[in-house]
Amino acid sequence: MATYREPAREIPVLAVYDVVVCGAGAAGCAAAVAAARHGAKTLIVERDGFLGGATVSQLVGHVLSTNGVDFQGIWHEWIAQVKQRGGLSANDLIGGPPLFRLGVDPEVVKFAWDDLLSAAGVDILHHTWCSQCIVEDGVAKGVVAETKAGRRAILAQRVIDCTGDGAVCAAAGVPYDQGDGEHPWSQALTKVFRLGNVRWPEGGYRPEQLAAAEKALAEAVGRGEFDCPVVTNGRALKYSANNAVHGSVAPYRTEMNVFSSRVLRVDTLDPWDFTRAEREGRAQAWQCAEFIKRYVPGFEAAYLLDTNQHIGVRDTRRIRGRAVVTADDAWHFRKHPEGIARSSWEIDLWPADSYGAPAVPRDDPTYKQRTERMKQGDYFDIPYGCLVAEGIENLLMAGRCISAERAAEGSLRIQQTCQSTGQAAGTAAALSLKAGVDVAALDVPTLIAQLTADRNAVTPILEKLKKLE
C-alpha cells in the first residue's frame, strides 16, 4: 500500500480533563456518569449529535435478558428515565420472568441519557471523532480529536475507549483480535429499518393469515418481484408477522422495527467493504419493506420511515487486556474473584456466511442446557482485567470491544452488560486517580466494594415494570 507522510504540526489543546470517555453509547454513557459521580472532571466525546450509541444510531431498540441478573446499577436508573418519559414498550416485560424483552423508543433514549449525564455533571462534546490516543512513555495522556474546528488535542489523566470498534486502543498500539479465526468477519451486519403507520390485526395474527402471507410470498418470488435473499427465504415475513414483536414498541407508536436484514462477509475495518455493507443493507431494507407493505396484513398503509443511521455491527476489534473472558468462561458460567460485571445472555453469534442460519441454535442440546441454567439465574463474570488495555498505562475500555474471545463477546455485547462494564471502567478511572495509581494497579477488592455499594444504592425497577406502574 502506498503511504503519505503527514507533516508534523502543533495541535491546539481543546480541553484538559481528569477522564475522557470516547463514545457515548451504553458503555460510554455509564462510564461517564460513574466517573463524574466519583469526583472526576469528565468529558464524553461522541461522533454523532446525540447520546445513546447503537440503541439510537443502529436502532437496536430492544433490551433482552434471560434472567435479569445482568441488569445492574446504572441500567435501572437509565430504564427508569426512559419509562418516565413514556419510552417503553406497550408490554414493559414481554413474557415475564425469567425471560425479558423490553422495547425502548430510540428518540426517548437520547433524552434519558442527557438527563443522567447532565445530573452527574458530565461535559459533552458532539460531532467529534477520537482519531488518536496520545501516548507518552507508555502512558495514555489524552486523545486527538477531529472536530468541526479541525484537529484538536484533549488531554486527560485517564482515557476510556467505548467506541465499540476499540478505535482508540488500536490507535495506541494495543493488540487486538478480529474475525472468526479464519476470516476478518465475525458476525453478520444488520440494516435495521422502521415502518410507520402500522395497524396490526386485532388480537394478533391468526394461522390462516400467516398461511396466506406465506402463499403470497411464494407467488411473488415466483413472479420475480423480489430477489433479495432475506425476502425470498422468509425472514422478512417472519420478522413482520410476529405477534411478540408488536408489543415491543411504545404504546403511542404505530411503527415497527424490522431486523430481517443480514449483510454477510463484511470486514468492518475495511472502509470500502464497510461502505458496501451500508449500501447492500439499504437495498435489503427497501425490498423487505416493499414485500411487507404489499403482502403482510396490517401493513397495507405502512411506509418506510427510516433506516438506521449506522448499519448494525456486532463485533469488530476485541482489544487485548490484562485478562480475557474465554469462550469456556461464557459456556460454563464461570465466576471470578475480580468480577466487576455479569453476563447472562445467550451465546448470540449471527453467522457471517448465511442468510438463514440461526444466531442461537436453540435446538442444539448444548445450547438448551445452557439456556436452562440461565433461566435458573446463572451468569458468568467479567474480570476487571478485561477492561484494562494491555501495555499502555491509564487506558481502559468498556462495551463490546473489551478483552474477550469471540463466543464470550457474543453474549456480553448487549447493552445492559455494556452499561455494567462502562460503570466499572468509569468507577475504576476515578478511584485510580484518587489513589494515585495506574488503572492496572488499582486495588480490585476496593473497586468491587465501591461498585457493590453504588449498585445497591439504586432502587431496582424490575418489580415496577412487572406491575406496569
C-alpha positions in Angstrom: 0.0 0.0 0.0 1.3 3.5 -0.9 1.8 5.8 2.0 1.8 9.5 2.7 3.9 11.1 5.4 1.9 13.5 7.4 3.9 16.6 8.3 4.5 17.3 12.0 2.4 20.1 13.3 1.3 21.7 16.6 -2.2 20.7 17.6 -4.2 23.2 19.7 -5.3 21.8 23.1 -9.1 22.0 23.2 -9.6 20.9 26.9 -8.0 19.3 29.9 -9.9 16.7 32.0 -9.4 14.0 34.6 -11.2 11.5 32.4 -12.1 11.5 28.8 -14.6 8.9 27.6 -14.6 8.1 23.8 -18.0 7.1 22.5 -21.4 7.9 24.0 -23.2 4.6 23.7 -24.5 2.4 26.5 -20.9 1.7 27.8 -19.6 5.3 27.4 -22.6 7.0 29.0 -22.5 4.7 32.0 -18.7 5.2 32.3 -19.0 9.0 32.2 -21.8 9.0 34.8 -19.8 6.8 37.1 -16.5 8.7 36.8 -18.2 12.1 37.3 -20.1 10.9 40.4 -16.9 9.8 42.0 -15.4 13.3 41.6 -13.5 13.1 38.3 -13.8 16.0 35.9 -15.2 14.1 33.0 -15.7 14.7 29.3 -17.6 12.4 26.9 -16.8 12.6 23.2 -19.3 11.5 20.6 -19.2 11.4 16.8 -23.0 11.9 16.4 -25.1 14.8 17.6 -26.9 12.7 20.3 -26.2 10.3 23.1 -27.3 6.6 23.1 -25.0 4.9 20.6 -26.2 1.8 18.9 -29.6 1.9 20.6 -30.3 5.1 18.6 -28.0 5.2 15.6 -28.4 1.5 14.8 -32.0 1.3 16.0 -31.2 -1.5 18.5 -34.4 -0.8 20.3 -34.7 -4.0 22.3 -33.4 -4.8 25.8 -33.1 -8.6 26.1 -32.2 -10.7 29.1 -32.6 -14.3 30.1 -33.0 -13.8 33.8 -32.4 -10.1 34.7 -29.2 -10.9 36.6 -27.3 -8.7 34.2 -29.5 -5.6 35.0 -27.1 -3.9 37.3 -26.7 -0.4 38.8 -26.9 2.5 36.3 -29.1 0.3 34.0 -32.0 0.7 36.4 -31.6 4.4 36.5 -31.5 4.6 32.7 -34.5 2.5 32.1 -36.4 4.4 34.8 -35.7 7.6 32.9 -36.9 6.0 29.7 -40.0 4.8 31.4 -40.7 8.2 33.0 -40.6 9.8 29.5 -43.0 7.2 28.2 -40.4 5.4 26.1 -41.0 1.8 27.0 -42.9 -0.8 25.1 -46.6 -1.4 25.5 -45.9 -4.6 27.5 -42.9 -3.5 29.5 -41.9 -7.1 30.2 -43.0 -9.4 27.4 -43.2 -13.0 28.6 -42.3 -12.2 32.1 -39.5 -13.6 34.3 -37.2 -15.3 33.8 -37.3 -14.1 30.2 -37.3 -10.3 29.5 -37.9 -8.4 26.3 -38.3 -4.6 26.6 -38.7 -2.2 23.7 -37.4 1.3 24.0 -38.1 4.4 21.9 -34.8 5.4 20.4 -35.7 9.1 20.5 -36.5 9.0 24.2 -33.2 7.2 24.9 -31.3 10.4 23.8 -33.1 12.4 26.4 -32.8 9.8 29.1 -29.0 9.7 28.8 -28.9 13.5 28.6 -30.8 13.7 31.9 -28.4 11.3 33.6 -25.2 12.8 32.3 -26.3 16.3 33.0 -27.3 15.5 36.6 -23.9 13.9 37.1 -22.0 16.9 35.8 -20.5 15.3 32.7 -19.3 17.6 29.9 -20.5 16.5 26.5 -18.8 17.1 23.1 -20.7 16.1 20.0 -19.7 15.8 16.3 -16.2 14.9 17.4 -14.2 11.8 16.4 -11.4 10.5 18.6 -8.8 9.5 15.9 -5.7 9.0 18.0 -4.6 8.2 21.6 -1.9 10.5 22.9 0.7 8.1 24.5 3.9 9.3 26.1 6.4 6.8 27.5 3.7 4.1 27.5 1.2 6.2 29.4 -2.1 7.4 27.9 -2.3 11.2 28.2 -5.5 12.0 26.2 -6.8 11.8 22.6 -6.5 13.6 19.3 -10.0 14.6 18.2 -11.3 15.6 14.8 -13.8 18.4 15.3 -15.7 21.0 13.2 -12.9 23.4 14.1 -10.2 21.0 12.9 -7.9 18.6 14.7 -7.6 19.3 18.4 -6.0 17.6 21.5 -7.9 16.7 24.6 -5.6 16.0 27.5 -6.7 13.7 30.3 -5.2 11.6 33.0 -7.5 8.6 32.2 -8.8 7.5 28.8 -11.7 5.1 28.4 -12.4 3.6 24.9 -16.1 3.0 24.5 -16.1 3.3 20.7 -17.4 -0.2 20.1 -14.7 -0.7 17.5 -11.9 -0.3 20.0 -10.5 2.5 17.8 -8.7 4.5 20.5 -6.9 1.4 21.9 -6.0 0.3 18.4 -4.6 3.7 17.6 -2.5 3.5 20.8 -1.0 0.3 19.5 -2.8 -2.1 21.8 -3.0 -5.6 20.1 -6.5 -6.9 19.3 -8.3 -9.8 17.7 -10.8 -9.7 14.8 -13.0 -12.1 13.0 -13.8 -15.7 13.5 -10.2 -17.0 13.4 -10.1 -17.6 9.7 -11.7 -14.5 8.2 -11.8 -10.8 9.1 -15.5 -11.0 9.6 -17.1 -12.5 12.8 -20.9 -11.8 12.5 -23.4 -10.6 10.0 -24.4 -7.0 10.0 -28.0 -5.7 10.1 -29.6 -2.7 8.4 -32.5 -2.2 10.8 -35.4 -0.2 9.4 -38.7 1.2 10.7 -42.1 1.0 9.1 -44.6 3.7 10.0 -48.4 3.7 10.1 -48.7 0.1 11.0 -52.1 -1.3 12.0 -51.7 -4.9 13.4 -54.6 -7.3 13.2 -56.9 -7.1 16.2 -55.9 -9.9 18.6 -52.7 -10.6 16.6 -52.1 -12.8 13.6 -54.2 -15.9 13.1 -52.9 -19.1 11.4 -54.9 -18.5 8.3 -53.4 -15.0 7.9 -49.9 -16.3 8.2 -50.6 -19.1 5.7 -52.0 -16.6 3.2 -48.9 -14.4 3.6 -46.6 -17.4 3.0 -48.5 -18.2 -0.1 -48.3 -14.6 -1.3 -44.5 -14.7 -0.7 -44.1 -17.8 -2.8 -46.1 -16.4 -5.6 -44.4 -13.0 -5.6 -41.0 -14.7 -5.7 -42.2 -17.0 -8.5 -43.1 -13.9 -10.5 -39.7 -12.4 -9.9 -40.9 -9.5 -7.8 -38.1 -10.0 -5.3 -34.6 -11.3 -5.4 -33.3 -10.2 -2.0 -32.3 -13.4 -0.1 -33.8 -12.2 3.2 -37.1 -11.8 1.5 -37.1 -15.0 -0.6 -36.0 -17.1 2.4 -39.0 -15.8 4.5 -37.0 -13.7 7.0 -38.9 -10.5 6.2 -42.2 -12.3 6.7 -41.0 -13.9 10.0 -39.9 -10.6 11.5 -43.0 -8.6 10.4 -45.9 -11.1 11.1 -44.7 -11.8 14.6 -47.1 -11.3 17.5 -44.3 -10.9 20.1 -42.7 -8.1 18.3 -45.9 -6.0 18.1 -45.9 -5.3 21.8 -42.2 -4.2 21.8 -42.9 -0.7 20.7 -44.1 2.2 22.9 -47.9 2.2 23.2 -48.3 5.5 21.3 -46.2 4.5 18.3 -47.7 2.9 15.2 -44.4 1.7 13.8 -42.3 -1.3 13.8 -38.5 -2.1 13.9 -37.6 -4.8 11.4 -34.4 -6.8 11.9 -34.6 -9.1 8.9 -31.6 -7.7 7.1 -28.3 -9.7 7.0 -25.2 -8.4 5.3 -22.6 -11.1 5.0 -18.8 -11.4 4.9 -18.0 -7.8 5.9 -14.6 -6.7 7.0 -15.8 -3.7 9.1 -12.3 -2.3 9.3 -12.0 -2.0 5.5 -13.6 1.3 4.5 -14.6 0.1 1.1 -16.2 -3.1 2.4 -18.0 -1.3 5.1 -19.4 1.1 2.5 -20.6 -1.9 0.5 -22.3 -3.2 3.6 -24.2 0.1 4.2 -25.5 0.1 0.6 -26.3 -3.6 0.4 -28.2 -3.3 3.7 -30.2 -0.3 2.4 -31.1 -2.3 -0.7 -32.3 -5.2 1.5 -34.4 -2.8 3.6 -36.1 -1.5 0.6 -37.1 -4.9 -0.8 -38.2 -6.1 2.7 -40.3 -3.0 3.2 -41.9 -3.5 -0.2 -42.8 -7.1 0.4 -44.2 -6.4 3.9 -46.3 -3.5 2.6 -47.8 -5.5 -0.2 -48.4 -8.8 1.4 -48.5 -8.8 5.2 -51.8 -7.9 6.9 -51.7 -4.7 8.9 -49.0 -3.0 6.7 -51.3 -2.0 3.8 -50.9 1.7 4.6 -47.4 1.5 6.0 -44.4 3.4 4.7 -40.6 3.1 5.1 -40.0 5.6 7.9 -36.2 5.3 8.1 -33.2 3.0 8.0 -30.6 3.1 10.8 -28.0 5.8 10.6 -25.2 3.3 11.0 -25.5 -0.3 9.9 -25.7 -2.6 13.0 -22.3 -4.0 13.8 -22.0 -6.8 16.4 -18.3 -7.5 16.6 -15.2 -5.6 15.3 -12.0 -5.4 17.4 -11.7 -7.4 20.6 -9.0 -5.5 22.4 -6.5 -7.5 24.4 -6.4 -6.7 28.1 -4.7 -7.8 31.2 -7.3 -10.6 31.4 -9.7 -12.2 28.9 -13.2 -13.7 29.1 -12.8 -17.0 27.4 -15.4 -19.0 25.5 -15.2 -21.6 28.2 -15.9 -18.9 30.9 -19.1 -18.0 29.0 -20.3 -21.5 28.2 -19.7 -22.8 31.8 -20.8 -19.7 33.7 -17.5 -19.2 35.5 -17.3 -16.8 38.4 -14.2 -14.8 39.1 -12.9 -13.1 42.3 -12.2 -10.0 40.3 -15.6 -10.0 38.6 -16.9 -6.4 38.0 -19.9 -7.2 35.8 -22.2 -10.1 35.0 -23.4 -11.5 31.6 -26.3 -13.9 31.4 -27.4 -13.7 27.7 -27.2 -16.4 25.0 -24.0 -17.1 23.0 -25.6 -15.0 20.3 -23.5 -15.2 17.1 -25.1 -14.1 13.8 -23.4 -16.2 11.1 -21.4 -14.1 8.7 -21.8 -16.6 5.9 -25.5 -17.5 6.0 -28.8 -15.6 5.3 -30.8 -18.1 7.3 -28.8 -20.0 9.9 -29.9 -19.2 13.5 -27.8 -16.9 15.7 -28.7 -19.2 18.6 -29.2 -22.8 17.6 -31.7 -23.4 20.4 -32.5 -27.0 19.2 -28.9 -28.0 20.0 -28.7 -29.9 23.3 -25.7 -27.9 24.5 -27.5 -24.6 23.9 -30.6 -26.0 25.6 -28.7 -27.0 28.7 -27.0 -23.6 28.9 -30.3 -21.8 28.5 -31.9 -23.8 31.3 -29.1 -22.8 33.6 -29.6 -19.1 32.7 -33.3 -19.4 33.3 -32.4 -20.5 36.8 -30.4 -17.3 37.3 -26.9 -18.3 36.3 -24.3 -16.0 34.7 -20.6 -15.6 34.1 -18.3 -12.9 35.5 -16.3 -10.3 33.6 -13.0 -9.8 35.4 -11.6 -6.3 35.9 -8.5 -7.1 33.8 -10.7 -7.4 30.7 -11.2 -3.6 30.9 -7.5 -2.7 31.3 -5.6 -2.3 28.0 -2.5 -4.4 27.6 0.8 -2.5 27.5 -0.5 1.1 28.0 -1.0 2.7 31.4 -4.2 4.5 32.3 -6.1 3.3 29.3 -9.4 1.4 29.9 -12.1 0.0 27.6 -15.7 -0.9 28.1 -18.6 -2.3 26.0 -18.3 -4.8 23.2 -14.6 -4.1 22.5 -13.3 -5.4 25.8 -10.9 -8.3 26.1 -13.0 -11.4 25.3 -12.9 -14.4 23.0 -15.5 -14.4 20.2 -18.1 -16.6 21.8 -17.9 -14.6 25.1 -18.3 -11.3 23.2 -21.4 -12.8 21.5 -23.0 -12.8 24.9 -21.6 -9.7 26.7 -22.1 -7.3 23.8 -25.7 -6.5 24.7 -26.5 -3.1 26.1 -27.1 -3.8 29.8 -23.8 -5.6 30.1 -22.1 -2.8 28.2 -23.5 -0.4 30.8 -22.2 -2.6 33.6 -18.6 -2.7 32.1 -18.9 1.0 31.5 -19.9 1.7 35.1 -16.9 -0.4 36.2 -14.5 1.4 33.9 -15.7 4.9 35.0 -15.5 4.0 38.6 -12.0 2.5 38.2 -10.8 5.6 36.4 -12.0 7.9 39.3 -10.8 5.6 42.1 -7.3 5.2 40.5 -7.0 9.0 40.3 -7.8 9.3 44.0 -5.3 6.5 44.8 -2.7 8.0 42.5 -2.0 4.7 40.8 -2.2 3.3 37.3 -5.5 1.7 36.5 -3.8 -1.7 36.3 -2.5 -1.2 39.9 -5.9 -0.3 41.3 -6.9 -2.5 44.3 -9.7 -4.6 42.7 -11.4 -5.5 46.0 -11.8 -1.8 46.7 -13.3 -1.3 43.2 -15.7 -4.2 43.7 -16.8 -2.9 47.0 -17.5 0.5 45.6 -19.4 -0.9 42.6 -21.4 -3.1 45.0 -22.3 -0.1 47.2 -23.2 2.0 44.2 -25.4 -0.6 42.6 -27.1 -1.5 45.9 -28.0 2.2 46.3 -30.0 2.1 43.1 -33.7 1.1 43.5 -34.3 -1.9 41.2 -37.1 -1.1 38.7 -38.0 -4.6 37.6 -40.8 -5.1 40.1 -42.4 -1.8 38.9 -42.0 -2.8 35.3 -43.7 -6.2 36.0 -46.7 -4.3 37.5 -46.7 -1.7 34.7 -46.8 1.0 37.3 
